[in-house]
Amino acid sequence: MFRRIIGTIMLVLGVIGLLISVAGIFYGRQLVDDSFAGLDSSLELTSQSLDTAVSSLELVKVTIGDVNNGLDTVEGAAVNIARTITNTRPLIDQVAVVVSENAPSSVEAMQDAIPNIAQVAGAIDQTLITLNSFAIDENILGNQIHYDLGIDYDPVVPFDDTFTALGDSLDGLPENLRSTKVNLEVTSQNLATVSTSISDISTDIETINSRVAEVPALIDQYIDIATRLNETIEQLRVQVLQQQTLAKNVITFVLVWWGLPQLALAMIGWDFLFGRRGATAEEIEEEVLEELRAEEAAEEAAEALQPAETAEAAHKEPQAEPEETKKEDKKQPPGEA
């Protein structure tokens, strides 16, 4: 009885150990897959992020190249504007001299000459009026004679008044023209200031552009670093997959190694229940006697059934038996008879 209890315990423990081993292999491998899948996903996301960063850096590099070209154009335009303004200043100075000095003198000379011109114009106007009124309209010897010089002069404003009005309209103009000298000089100075400022801007743009031109080389270094880092991550992903396979194999080996003793324990328990392993000599003797008794009982039952079958067979063939007996007697050796 004790042996059966021990066998039952060992069988249960062995079966439980085997179930734990099988479940450990299944769920352990699945756990390893889940753990490494998260790590692989993180590495893949990092690799994609690096690819995106490389693409962004390439775009920034192209953009900086465009900015560099644009700054070159702006720098050239600023230099041209400064040069144009510098070349314009002499023209402003000449205009200032003409407007503020030459023109007022000419106007004043004209104003001085206008009274004389007006006097001459008055004489011409009077002469033209006289000539306009000259005409011959006489009747001589019955012939009507009409003759004039063909001059038709009758202005609304006399000729001398026109020149006088022109001279009056020039009053104050020389002073106004001389007053523009200050404004033109200020304009020239402002243009000089603007030209200097634009030249300074051009210099600053050149400095900025030279620094911007250094950025693509730095971006190339960042792109190279990102590319190498991406390659390292890809190699790390391969190593992670290898480590995943190794971890699964190790878990499988350990649990199989741990499950084999459980299988042996279950087999021993089974033998304890249904075999003779671990039984004492008395228990074995008792089991052997029980088996012998069972065999004897089976033989007795078979012998008890045999007479009835023999009687029934003899009843069915009563005549054949003497002939068979004679044949058997003939077959026996003479010594036996």
C-alpha atoms as one frame of an Amber mdcrd trajectory, in Angstrom:
protein
   0.000   0.000   0.000   2.807   2.330   0.926   4.481   1.571  -2.390   1.325
   2.572  -4.268   1.101   5.841  -2.383   4.731   6.635  -3.153   4.170   5.636
  -6.796   1.104   7.861  -7.039   2.998  10.837  -5.595   5.959  10.273  -7.896
   3.698   9.864 -10.940   1.778  13.061 -10.141   4.961  15.033  -9.511   6.526
  13.703 -12.721   3.461  14.538 -14.812   3.277  18.024 -13.279   6.994  18.493
 -13.968   6.514  17.419 -17.578   3.574  19.814 -17.990   5.619  22.618 -16.462
   8.501  21.790 -18.807   6.278  21.779 -21.915   4.435  24.936 -20.825   7.759
  26.585 -19.989   9.126  25.794 -23.436   6.012  27.182 -25.156   5.474  30.301
 -23.039   9.199  30.910 -22.498   9.871  31.028 -26.231   6.812  33.245 -26.680
   8.018  35.554 -23.898  11.439  35.786 -25.519   9.791  36.589 -28.861   7.648
  39.298 -27.251  10.599  40.824 -25.385  12.897  40.868 -28.382  10.056  42.021
 -30.664   9.706  45.202 -28.592  13.460  45.784 -28.733  13.525  45.109 -32.471
  10.604  47.506 -32.989  12.464  50.208 -31.054  15.595  49.650 -33.109  13.576
  49.698 -36.324  11.891  52.953 -35.268  15.294  54.421 -34.437  16.602  53.349
 -37.849  13.616  54.946 -39.587  14.119  58.124 -37.546  17.753  58.242 -38.631
  16.693  57.774 -42.250  14.259  60.665 -41.845  16.990  62.758 -40.210  19.357
  62.032 -43.102  16.667  63.037 -45.604  15.991  66.230 -43.627  19.696  67.039
 -43.528  19.925  66.512 -47.275  17.001  68.900 -47.756  18.593  71.435 -45.401
  21.838  71.121 -47.331  20.063  71.884 -50.612  18.174  74.777 -48.981  21.385
  76.246 -47.596  22.907  75.969 -51.056  19.975  77.961 -52.436  20.370  80.509
 -49.620  24.059  80.775 -50.415  23.293  81.484 -54.060  20.635  84.006 -53.029
  23.076  85.780 -50.727  25.586  85.918 -53.567  22.940  87.613 -55.720  21.992
  90.040 -52.925  25.633  90.836 -52.290  26.196  91.583 -55.973  23.055  93.732
 -56.126  24.126  95.671 -53.004  27.545  96.307 -54.484  25.985  97.514 -57.744
  23.539  99.784 -55.917  26.329 101.298 -53.827  28.406 101.834 -56.962  25.411
 103.390 -58.784  24.706 105.769 -55.902  28.365 106.723 -55.718  28.395 107.456
 -59.438  25.159 109.468 -59.093  26.611 111.903 -56.564  28.680 113.889 -59.137
  25.541 114.358 -61.207  23.712 115.694 -58.144  26.597 118.039 -57.459  26.531
 119.288 -61.081  22.761 119.748 -60.918  23.208 121.699 -57.685  25.719 124.016
 -59.374  23.523 124.485 -62.442  20.308 124.991 -60.513  21.618 127.033 -57.611
  24.248 129.122 -59.413  24.051 129.153 -63.209  20.279 129.173 -63.579  19.666
 132.047 -61.105  22.353 134.136 -62.816  20.805 133.482 -66.202  17.354 134.365
 -64.892  18.637 137.557 -63.331  20.383 138.498 -66.588  17.134 137.851 -68.398
  15.270 139.985 -65.895  17.766 142.790 -66.415  17.340 142.574 -70.176  13.530
 142.383 -70.159  12.958 146.200 -69.688  15.066 146.927 -72.759  13.380 144.106
 -74.626  10.008 145.442 -73.518  10.948 148.899 -74.773  12.027 147.487 -78.124
   8.883 145.383 -78.198   6.823 148.510 -77.528   8.483 150.275 -80.485   7.884
 147.254 -82.691   4.329 147.043 -81.481   3.750 150.745 -82.249   5.328 150.368
 -85.699   3.154 147.386 -86.515   0.088 149.206 -85.350   1.062 152.199 -87.614
   1.692 149.960 -90.564  -1.590 148.177 -89.899  -3.444 151.490 -90.103  -1.649
 152.569 -93.317  -4.020 152.377 -96.294  -4.906 154.342 -99.492  -8.580 154.545
-100.343  -9.042 157.341-102.957 -11.194 157.987-106.052  -8.991 159.361-108.766
 -10.507 160.278-112.070 -13.454 158.165-111.377 -11.366 155.145-110.414 -11.578
 153.857-106.910  -8.098 153.069-105.656  -7.726 150.888-102.540  -4.263 149.937
-101.294  -2.816 148.772 -98.001   0.342 146.946 -96.769  -1.495 143.695 -96.004
  -0.544 143.833 -92.333  -3.214 142.691 -89.954  -1.899 143.357 -86.454  -4.231
 143.960 -83.573  -2.999 141.958 -80.520  -5.098 141.663 -77.397  -2.018 142.250
 -75.223   0.587 144.609 -76.507   3.956 143.129 -77.332   5.815 145.150 -74.698
   3.294 144.169 -72.016   3.965 140.510 -72.785   7.658 140.893 -72.087   6.906
 142.969 -69.023   4.625 140.210 -67.712   7.328 137.631 -68.475   9.850 139.622
 -66.460   7.377 139.952 -63.604   6.825 136.151 -63.619  10.540 135.586 -63.104
  10.562 137.606 -59.920  11.732 135.411 -56.950  12.816 132.553 -59.192  16.576
 133.123 -58.715  16.192 133.090 -54.959  14.166 129.869 -55.130  16.747 128.247
 -57.361  19.579 129.290 -55.018  17.677 127.823 -52.057  17.706 124.378 -53.705
  21.480 124.262 -53.307  21.171 123.289 -49.646  18.622 120.592 -50.443  20.735
 119.194 -53.249  23.816 119.167 -51.020  21.829 117.305 -48.317  20.633 114.883
 -50.986  24.218 114.293 -52.076  25.275 113.675 -48.480  22.345 111.316 -47.957
  23.301 109.413 -51.081  26.838 109.132 -49.742  25.479 107.787 -46.453  23.225
 105.329 -48.270  26.106 104.213 -50.448  28.285 103.642 -47.392  25.505 101.752
 -45.622  24.855  99.564 -48.640  28.574  98.879 -48.918  28.609  97.858 -45.249
  25.576  95.657 -45.849  27.350  94.090 -48.792  30.363  93.356 -46.578  28.129
  91.847 -43.867  26.328  89.727 -46.458  29.673  88.511 -47.738  30.688  87.520
 -44.195  27.364  85.761 -43.571  27.567  84.023 -46.923  31.087  82.766 -46.200
  29.837  81.288 -42.922  26.776  79.806 -44.598  29.051  78.218 -47.186  30.735
  76.268 -44.355  27.445  74.731 -43.193  27.080  72.099 -46.016  30.415  70.527
 -45.021  29.209  70.320 -41.420  25.902  68.834 -42.577  27.856  66.241 -44.568
  29.594  65.226 -41.346  26.250  64.879 -39.570  24.886  62.836 -42.487  27.943
  60.565 -42.332  27.509  60.106 -38.571  23.784  59.355 -38.960  24.497  56.892
 -41.778  27.135  55.033 -39.769  24.866  55.022 -36.720  22.063  53.579 -38.858
  24.404  50.850 -40.112  25.382  50.077 -36.510  21.716  49.805 -35.556  21.095
  47.420 -38.464  23.997  45.263 -37.281  22.588  45.450 -33.754  19.212  44.247
 -35.054  20.914  41.243 -36.630  22.714  40.527 -33.358  19.442  40.895 -31.442
  17.802  38.318 -33.715  20.743  35.980 -33.140  20.516  36.504 -29.381  16.764
  35.882 -29.590  17.333  32.533 -31.306  20.061  31.640 -28.797  17.842  32.553
 -25.828  15.000  30.427 -27.199  17.347  27.486 -27.740  18.800  27.856 -24.230
  15.339  27.955 -22.672  14.301  24.912 -24.687  17.460  22.989 -23.720  17.183
  23.871 -20.023  13.506  22.947 -19.798  14.024  19.730 -21.777  16.974  18.891
 -19.524  14.781  19.644 -16.520  11.846  17.678 -17.966  13.783  14.447 -18.591
  14.177  13.729 -14.849  10.467  14.453 -14.453   9.766  11.870 -17.146  11.972
   9.405 -15.302  10.167  10.218 -12.067   6.796   9.635 -13.726   7.997   6.323
 -15.159   9.252   5.215 -11.745   5.928   6.188 -10.187   4.101   4.260 -12.912
   6.321   1.244 -12.203   5.621   1.586  -8.506   1.878   1.518  -9.185   1.676
  -1.142 -11.854   5.054  -2.969 -11.578   7.206  -4.535  -8.896   9.852  -1.909
  -8.556  10.448  -1.119  -4.908   8.421  -4.116  -3.553   9.729  -6.315  -0.704
  10.346 -10.070  -1.014   7.172 -10.829   0.956   5.103  -8.599  -1.350   6.609
 -10.230  -4.441   6.021 -13.721  -2.962   2.447 -12.808  -2.154   1.829 -11.489
  -5.653   3.395 -14.602  -7.219   1.223 -16.872  -5.038  -1.839 -14.852  -6.013
  -0.947 -15.255  -9.671  -0.398 -19.032  -9.209  -3.691 -19.396  -7.393  -5.395
 -17.510 -10.191  -3.805 -19.786 -12.787  -4.787 -22.936 -10.825  -8.338 -21.671
 -10.509  -8.465 -21.095 -14.230  -7.115 -24.591 -14.929  -9.637 -26.196 -12.562
 -12.457 -24.347 -14.262 -11.197 -25.586 -17.608 -10.929 -29.193 -16.348 -14.437
 -29.012 -14.925 -15.783 -28.083 -18.314 -13.768 -30.751 -20.208 -15.753 -33.970
 -19.031 -19.019 -32.489 -20.097 -17.619 -31.715 -23.543 -16.153 -35.253 -23.816
 -19.468 -36.907 -22.882 -21.275 -34.844 -25.432 -18.778 -35.780 -28.137 -19.056
 -39.497 -27.241 -22.801 -39.361 -27.455 -22.656 -37.898 -30.965 -20.174 -40.565
 -32.410 -20.552 -43.930 -30.541 -19.466 -46.163 -33.491 -16.368 -44.357 -34.501
 -14.719 -44.715 -31.112 -13.968 -48.583 -31.317 -12.346 -48.176 -34.717 -10.205
 -45.328 -33.467  -9.330 -47.417 -30.432  -8.306 -50.340 -32.646  -6.180 -48.097
 -34.762  -4.506 -46.743 -31.680  -3.907 -50.315 -30.427  -2.346 -51.208 -33.747
  -0.102 -48.208 -33.612   1.221 -49.158 -30.159   4.457 -51.173 -30.196   4.289
 -54.912 -29.362   6.200 -54.430 -26.171   3.590 -52.027 -24.818   0.699 -54.432
 -25.599
